[in-house]
Amino acid sequence: MTEQLNNKTYCDISWKNDTTPISNEYGDVYFSADNGLLESKYVFIESNSLSSRFSTADDFHIAEAGFGTGLNFAIACKLWNSISPSDTTLFFTSFEKHPLAFADFRKAANNWKELESVYSHLLPTYSNLKPGNNIFDIPLLRTVLNIIVGDINDMIPSIPSSSIDCWFLDGFAPSVNPQMWTETVISNVTKSAKPESTLSTFTAAGNIRRALIKHGYKVSKKPGFGKKREMIFGIYHGS
């Protein structure tokens, strides 16, 4: 019998204006109430130069800390299918300790009609999440998605060395969710990174910048999205 998630695994959320999910455990929003779509594009797609990289890519592998509403995945997947060579595959691995319950996930997805072509493939499989690896092969989108349900500190060592082209660090802020920004996580982000692999995150916390630099990233700050003053972008050059 396939192991199913219990109710304690799912994230306890409330809704702001019936459109923006907020984690009651962490007291943080899943995306900007101003414009979550533009925020994700700015922080993760533009900062990692994915438009130019996808257009000339062979297979490409993105890893993400914090799957949440699936917004970053959906944007990346749609972009991949619009500009990447037709014989290539996008691999997307995302860690999530407390996934949204299916009804909440579907409600959040309704915010972005322009991403319906991706969510229409994702929703039927998302309803069957189990602990550990959830690998969804989506041939029509030339994408293989793996949602890894569990504590990232336990799961991230399974990512093969030098396999990731780009990291999205999109967990809740380090100030409210320090368990996702540990030495274990940062060191394994580094271990999994290919040479010249990039990463981006909405946070600009000093301890995160210093940890990334310690592990071989050249880290830059750039203006954040909306009301956020700064964010981080990094390129891996080796420790």
Residue, then its C-alpha position, 0 to 999 in steps of 0.5 A: m500500500t502506498e503511504q499517504l500524507n497525514n493531516k499534520t504534514y500539510c501546511d496550516i494556512s489562512w487566506k488574505n483577501d481570499t487569494t493569498p495563502i499565509s502559513n499560520e506556522y511561520g506567519d509568512v506569505y507564500f508570494s507577494a500580495d502585490n503581484g506574486l507572478l512578477e515577484s517570482k519572475y524577477v527573483f528566480i527567472e530573471s535573476n538566473s538569466l533563464s530565458s537566455r540559458f533555456s534557449t541554448a540548453d541541453d537538458f537543464h536541472i533546477a532544484e528548489a527549496g520550498f515548493g509551496t504553491g508551485l508558482n516558480f515551477a509553473i513559470a519555469c516550465k512554461l518558459w522552458n516549453s516556449i524557448s528551449p530546443s524541442d528535444t530537451t527535458l527540464f528536470f525540476t526537483s523541489f523540497e517541501k516539508h509541509p505541502l499545501a493540501f490539495a484544495d488549497f493548492r488548487k485555490a492558489a493555482n486559480n490566481w494565475k490563469e496564464l499558467e493553466s497549461v502547466y497546472s492542468h497537468l500538475l493538479p491531477t498528480y499533486s493530489n496523490l502526494k506521499p512522503g519522500n519522492n513524488i516523481f511526475d513525468i510530464p511528456l507534453l511539457r518535456t518536464v520531469l518534476n520531483i516533489i520531495v516531501g520531508d525535512i530538507n535537512d534529511m533529504i537534500p544529501s540524496i541530490p547527486s554531486s555536480s548535477i544542478d544548473c540552478w537553485f531557487l532558495d524559496g523557503f520562508a524567511p530565515s528569521v521565521n524558518p531557520q531550519m531550512w537555512t542550515e549548514t547542512v542545506i547550504s553545504n549540500v546546495t554547494k555539493s550538488a551545484k555544477p561549475e558556474s551553477t547559479l542561485s537566487t533567493f528573496t532574502a539578503a540576510g547576512n548570515i546566508r550571504r556569508a555561508l554561501i561565500k564560505h562554500g564557494y559562491k560569488v554572491s551579489k546583492k540586487p534590489g528586491f521586488g516591491k517592498k523588499r529592499e534587497m535580494i541575493f544572486g550567486i554563481y558557484h565557482g568552487s570552494 
